[in-house]
Amino acid sequence: MSDVVIKVEHVSKKYCKALQKSMIYGMADIGRNLCGLKSNSERLRADEFWALKDISFEVKRGEAFALVGANGAGKTTLLKMLNGIFWPDEGKISITGRIGPLIAVGAGFHPLLSGRENIYINAAILGIGKKEIEKKFDEIVAFADIGDFLDTPVKNYSSGMYVRLGFAVAVHCEPDILLIDEILSVGDMAFQSKCMDKMHQFISGGKTIIYISHNLNSVTSMCQRAVLLSDSRVVEHGDARSVVDAYRKKVIEGARILSDGIRHGSGDVEIKKVEFLDRNGNAKKTFQRGEFLQIKISYQAHKEVFEPEFIIKFFSDKRVLITEPTTRHHAIKLDRVKGKGVMTYTIESLPFNAGRYPLAISILDLTGVMTYDAHEHLHELVVEKTLVNPIIPICGGLVYVPGKWELNQG
């Protein structure tokens, strides 16, 4: 028996932007099919667009497989086709086993019925009989942890309670394949942790998970393989960590965060050029975490000034100040500056994680009140991947803080 439980072969799906035209096209396609003719699935008509185009991949039994990409890339459309809600316009999807979908919060719930009643309804939608669900009823209620609200109409539930109940029913119905679309982000931290533990048990039991999440750390921690969707196509396919790295790089390259940079100051000392140099003195814009970095500030003092202060501020892409090294704080005293010169700031091992980091570079007078020249968010440092340790190429937060773990037992 083949280990492949999901096979997607050259699948494409198109939609129409205009509702009226969509209905006309649908009726025309149904009419052609009734007459034994092929529908116009291979070409786009007016106002149509490809939501997915020529998608192919396989998923094996006991594997956690992620669909990664920006909003609108086609992830949810693909998941709905795997669940049989939509049919592909081109290509073929083959699935072996029973599917448990968690595509939308509260999907299949009737708002006027109680949580208890909806457990039975949701289980019936998933193909589970009343007797079987009664055996697992107490486990479902305990996992959902909705307390005294079991016999309350679900229209009064919070989104988190919807998710807890829906997830509890789906996993306890023991499907062969579980489809999860970002909904775990609605639950609280304790419930998310419980869900992750349950999914790991699910995978270790030989079941399969198709997972969509913008939490890339959860993708790399749980999934073995992934595909990256962009512009309705697969642009990367392989192990989850490599695909996530490619997605991070794509996001970094596509970001634009220096649109509102300004420059101000008296001009007595002028910043002529700012360069980012590697260990060999080569100027570049993109570095890796752990790499040597030297920031070279070329300046010209149009008149003699005394004890100026050089400042570099590093910001996150959300404009949160990360660190602010200055010559004064580093006890670098400049008696007088006149004419051309170069000031450098060196970081032996760049601690920033992957991302784009705007910089503010300034030269102030000895009081710190007068600004000679300031480049506010006119330069940015791009960091991708890592040179620190290939075993931990991704970690949370803005910076990597080197440390050492030790375990002492007994």
C-alpha positions in Angstrom: 0.0 0.0 0.0 1.4 3.4 -1.0 2.4 5.9 1.8 1.0 8.8 -0.3 -2.4 9.9 1.1 -2.7 13.2 -0.8 -1.7 13.7 -4.4 -2.2 17.0 -6.1 -1.5 17.0 -9.8 -1.3 20.2 -11.9 -4.3 21.7 -10.1 -5.7 25.1 -11.1 -8.7 27.0 -9.8 -10.1 30.3 -11.2 -12.7 32.7 -9.8 -14.6 35.7 -11.3 -14.4 39.1 -9.8 -18.0 40.0 -10.9 -20.8 38.1 -9.2 -23.2 38.4 -12.2 -20.7 37.2 -14.7 -19.7 34.4 -12.3 -23.3 33.1 -12.3 -23.5 33.3 -16.1 -20.2 31.5 -16.5 -21.3 28.8 -14.0 -24.6 28.2 -15.8 -22.8 28.1 -19.2 -20.3 25.5 -17.9 -23.1 23.3 -16.4 -24.9 23.5 -19.7 -21.8 22.4 -21.6 -21.2 19.5 -19.2 -24.8 18.3 -19.6 -24.4 18.3 -23.4 -21.2 16.2 -23.0 -18.9 19.1 -23.9 -15.9 20.3 -21.9 -16.2 23.5 -19.9 -14.0 26.4 -20.7 -11.7 25.7 -17.8 -8.3 26.1 -19.5 -8.7 29.8 -20.4 -9.7 33.0 -18.6 -12.9 34.9 -19.5 -13.6 38.5 -18.8 -13.1 39.4 -15.1 -11.7 35.9 -14.2 -8.4 35.3 -12.5 -6.4 32.3 -11.4 -6.6 31.7 -7.6 -4.3 28.7 -8.1 -2.3 27.7 -11.2 -0.6 24.4 -11.9 -0.1 23.2 -8.3 1.5 19.8 -7.7 2.7 18.0 -4.6 2.4 14.8 -2.6 1.8 14.3 1.2 2.7 11.0 2.9 1.0 9.2 5.8 2.2 10.4 9.2 3.5 13.7 7.8 2.8 17.3 8.8 2.8 19.4 5.7 2.5 23.2 5.6 1.1 25.6 3.1 3.0 28.9 3.5 2.5 32.2 1.8 1.1 35.7 2.1 -2.6 36.5 2.4 -4.3 35.9 -1.0 -1.7 33.4 -2.2 -4.3 30.7 -2.5 -3.7 28.6 0.7 -7.3 28.5 1.9 -8.6 27.8 -1.6 -6.3 24.8 -1.9 -7.3 23.6 1.5 -11.0 23.8 0.6 -10.4 21.8 -2.6 -8.6 19.2 -0.5 -11.8 19.1 1.6 -14.0 18.7 -1.5 -15.8 22.1 -1.0 -14.5 23.2 -4.4 -13.5 21.2 -7.4 -10.4 22.2 -9.5 -10.9 23.7 -12.9 -7.8 21.8 -14.1 -5.8 18.9 -12.7 -6.6 16.1 -10.3 -6.6 15.7 -6.5 -6.4 12.1 -5.0 -7.0 11.5 -1.3 -6.9 8.3 0.7 -8.5 8.4 4.1 -11.1 10.4 6.1 -10.6 14.1 6.4 -11.3 16.3 9.5 -11.4 19.9 8.4 -10.8 23.0 10.7 -11.0 25.6 7.9 -13.1 28.2 9.6 -14.0 29.1 13.1 -17.4 27.5 14.0 -17.9 25.9 10.5 -20.8 23.5 10.8 -22.1 24.9 14.1 -25.7 26.1 14.3 -25.7 29.3 16.3 -29.1 28.7 18.0 -28.2 25.2 19.2 -26.2 24.4 22.3 -22.6 23.3 22.4 -23.8 19.8 23.4 -26.1 19.6 20.4 -23.5 21.0 18.0 -21.0 18.3 19.1 -23.3 15.7 17.6 -24.1 17.8 14.5 -20.4 18.5 13.9 -19.5 14.9 14.4 -22.3 13.8 11.9 -20.8 16.2 9.3 -17.5 14.5 9.8 -19.1 11.1 9.3 -19.2 9.9 12.9 -22.2 8.1 14.3 -24.1 9.0 17.5 -22.9 5.9 19.4 -19.3 6.5 18.6 -19.4 10.1 19.6 -21.2 9.2 22.9 -18.1 7.1 23.8 -15.9 10.1 23.3 -18.3 12.8 24.5 -16.7 13.3 27.9 -13.2 13.6 26.4 -14.4 16.2 23.9 -16.0 18.3 26.6 -12.9 18.0 28.8 -10.6 19.0 26.0 -12.8 21.9 24.9 -12.9 23.2 28.4 -16.0 25.3 27.9 -17.2 24.7 31.4 -20.8 25.7 32.2 -21.4 26.9 28.6 -22.0 23.3 27.3 -25.7 23.8 27.2 -25.6 27.4 26.1 -26.4 28.4 22.5 -23.1 28.8 20.6 -24.1 32.2 19.3 -23.1 33.4 22.8 -19.7 31.8 22.6 -16.5 33.8 22.1 -14.4 33.0 19.0 -11.9 31.2 21.3 -14.7 29.0 22.6 -15.8 28.2 19.1 -12.3 27.1 18.2 -11.9 25.0 21.3 -15.1 23.1 20.7 -14.5 22.7 16.9 -10.9 21.5 17.4 -12.0 19.1 20.2 -14.6 17.5 18.0 -12.3 17.3 14.9 -9.4 15.6 16.7 -11.5 13.2 18.8 -13.3 12.0 15.7 -9.9 10.5 14.7 -9.7 11.5 11.0 -6.9 10.2 8.9 -6.1 13.7 7.6 -6.6 16.9 9.6 -6.8 20.2 7.7 -6.0 23.3 9.9 -6.2 26.9 8.6 -4.8 29.4 11.0 -7.6 29.1 13.5 -5.4 28.2 16.4 -4.3 31.8 16.6 -7.7 32.7 18.0 -7.3 30.5 21.1 -5.4 31.6 24.2 -1.8 30.4 24.9 -2.7 27.5 27.1 -5.1 26.1 24.5 -2.7 26.6 21.7 -0.1 24.6 23.6 -2.6 21.9 24.3 -3.5 21.8 20.6 0.1 21.6 19.5 0.7 18.6 21.9 -2.4 16.9 20.4 -1.3 17.5 16.9 2.1 16.0 17.7 0.3 12.9 19.1 -1.8 12.9 16.0 1.3 12.7 13.7 3.1 10.2 15.9 0.0 8.0 15.5 0.5 7.8 11.8 -2.0 10.4 10.9 -1.5 13.4 8.4 -1.9 17.1 8.9 -2.1 19.9 6.4 -1.3 23.1 8.2 -1.7 26.8 7.4 -0.3 29.3 9.8 1.5 32.7 9.7 3.3 31.6 12.9 6.4 30.4 11.0 8.0 29.1 14.2 5.1 26.7 14.7 5.5 25.6 11.0 9.2 24.7 11.4 8.6 23.1 14.8 5.8 20.8 13.7 6.0 20.3 9.9 8.5 18.2 8.0 7.8 19.6 4.5 6.0 22.6 3.0 5.2 24.5 -0.2 5.5 28.3 -0.6 2.6 29.8 -2.6 3.0 33.1 -4.3 0.9 34.7 -7.1 -1.2 31.5 -7.2 1.8 29.2 -7.9 4.2 27.1 -6.0 7.6 28.9 -5.9 9.3 26.7 -3.3 8.8 23.1 -2.3 10.9 21.1 0.1 11.7 20.7 3.8 9.7 23.1 6.0 12.8 25.0 7.3 14.1 25.7 3.8 10.6 26.9 2.6 10.2 29.2 5.6 13.7 30.7 5.0 12.7 31.3 1.4 9.4 33.0 2.5 11.2 35.2 5.0 13.7 36.2 2.3 10.8 37.0 -0.1 9.1 39.1 2.6 12.3 41.0 3.4 13.0 41.7 -0.2 9.5 42.9 -0.8 9.3 45.2 2.2 9.5 49.0 1.8 10.1 50.8 5.1 12.1 53.9 4.2 9.4 55.9 2.5 9.2 58.6 5.2 12.9 59.2 5.9 14.1 62.7 6.5 17.3 64.7 6.8 17.9 67.7 9.0 20.7 69.7 10.8 22.7 72.9 10.6 25.1 71.4 8.0 28.3 72.5 9.8 29.3 68.8 9.7 27.8 66.9 6.8 27.4 63.1 6.4 28.6 62.5 2.9 28.2 58.7 2.7 27.1 55.7 4.8 28.4 52.2 3.9 27.9 48.8 5.4 31.1 46.7 5.0 31.9 43.1 5.5 35.1 41.7 7.0 36.9 42.1 3.7 35.9 45.7 3.3 33.3 45.0 0.7 30.2 47.3 0.7 26.8 45.6 0.7 23.3 45.9 2.0 22.4 42.3 3.0 24.1 40.5 5.9 23.6 37.3 7.8 23.1 37.0 11.6 26.4 36.4 13.2 28.4 38.1 10.4 31.0 40.8 10.8 29.5 44.3 10.1 31.2 47.7 9.9 29.3 50.9 9.4 31.5 53.5 7.7 30.3 57.1 8.0 32.2 59.5 5.7 31.8 63.1 6.7 33.0 66.6 6.0 33.2 69.4 8.6 32.8 72.7 6.8 34.1 74.5 9.9 36.0 73.4 13.0 33.8 71.9 15.7 34.7 70.6 19.1 33.8 67.3 20.7 31.0 66.2 18.3 29.1 63.1 19.1 28.3 60.4 16.5 25.1 58.3 17.1 23.6 55.3 15.3 20.1 54.1 16.2 18.9 50.7 15.1 15.2 50.3 14.7 12.9 47.3 14.0 10.6 47.5 10.9 7.9 48.7 13.3 10.1 51.6 14.4 10.9 50.2 17.8 14.3 51.3 19.0 16.6 48.3 19.5 19.9 49.8 20.4 21.6 53.2 20.3 25.4 53.1 20.3 27.1 56.6 20.6 30.7 57.7 20.6 30.1 59.4 24.0 28.7 56.2 25.6 31.7 54.3 24.3 34.1 56.9 25.8 35.3 58.0 22.4 36.2 61.7 22.8 36.8 63.7 19.7 38.6 66.9 20.6 38.1 68.7 17.3 36.9 67.9 13.8 37.7 69.8 10.7 37.6 68.9 7.0 37.0 65.4 5.7 37.1 62.2 7.8 35.7 58.8 8.4 34.0 57.3 11.5 33.4 53.6 11.8 31.3 51.5 14.1 32.1 47.7 14.2 30.0 44.7 15.3 32.1 41.5 15.3 29.0 39.3 15.3 25.7 40.8 14.1 23.0 39.8 16.6 19.9 40.7 14.6 17.5 38.0 13.3 16.2 38.0 9.8 14.5 41.3 8.9 14.9 44.9 7.7 16.3 47.4 10.2 16.1 51.2 9.5 18.9 53.3 10.9 19.1 56.8 12.2 22.6 58.2 11.9 23.4 61.6 13.5 26.2 64.0 14.4 25.5 66.3 17.3 27.4 69.0 19.1 29.1 68.5 22.5 25.9 69.5 24.4 23.8 67.0 22.5 21.3 69.8 21.7 22.4 71.0 18.3 22.3 68.6 15.3 24.9 69.1 12.7 23.5 66.4 10.4 20.9 63.6 10.9 19.8 60.9 8.5 16.5 59.7 10.0 15.5 56.3 8.5 17.4 57.0 5.2 19.5 53.8 5.5 18.5 50.3 6.3 20.3 47.1 7.1 18.9 43.8 5.7 19.6 40.6 7.6 18.7 37.1 6.4 19.3 33.6 7.5 22.3 32.9 9.9 25.9 32.2 10.3 25.7 31.6 14.0 24.6 28.0 14.1 23.1 25.9 11.3 21.2 23.9 13.9 19.2 27.0 15.0 18.8 29.1 11.9 15.5 30.6 13.1 14.6 31.9 16.5 12.0 34.3 17.8 12.4 37.9 18.6 14.6 40.7 17.0 18.0 39.6 18.3 20.0 36.5 18.9 21.6 36.4 22.4 24.3 33.8 22.6 24.1 31.7 25.7 24.8 28.2 27.0 22.4 25.6 28.3 23.6 23.0 30.9 21.7 20.1 32.5 22.7 18.7 35.8 20.8 15.6 37.0 21.1 13.6 40.2 
